[in-house]
Amino acid sequence: MSRALIIVDVQNDFCEGGSLAVAGGAALAGEISEYVDAHHSQFDHIVATQDWHIDPGAHFSEDPDFVDSWPRHCVAGTRGAELHPDLDPEYIQAYFRKGQFAAAYSGFEGLLAPEDDVPTGDRKPGAMPVAETGPGAEDAEDSLSAFTAGDDAIGLDDWLQSHDVEDIVVVGIATDYCVKATALDAVQAGYSVTVLRGLTAGIAEDLDDAVAEMEFGGVDVL
């Protein structure tokens, strides 16, 4: 049996200064890095997910309801979509990107990113800013549109199964959206799932309902 840590959506746009900032997101990036540095030997695999929007339709809105629609965020190829610079990528083995052309909250909707297009120890996350408007955005969309669900695309569940993972620990942003969705999908896929609540940050002021929903769905929330 293998054990995996899934780091959910610790991206610039979800941290202070980003277009859809979650309170405490920036501090969380550093806290997760400290946790991974101290505990990476307890995991056989460490992966990360990213919102990676190209044209997600009604998921983006100029008048968002902050339930089903949101301000523009994590546009593919922009600095906002990159991991927060305080999240150390040293031990992250794979990245799964979701939401290219539709809303996607669960990491299990993500596709494996190309190996030559992810942060490494040689490049700090967030070091490849691309303009979100104007010609730069068109160029980014053209160059990234090939990143779609082709026949050979590898999803998170496929990747975990191929590495014999049975036990999953989930941390990241946001507790009441992408962390919750990822954890619940992991249970449905047959994994034993734990969420470390102290290593998550949520949108709602009161996260008790989100925690209760996860626990009801079979997630251990510690």
Summary of the structure (lengths in Angstrom):
residues: 222
radius of gyration: 16.2
end to end distance: 21.4
largest distance: 48.8
contacts: 737
relative contact order: 0.19
helix: 33%
strand: 23%
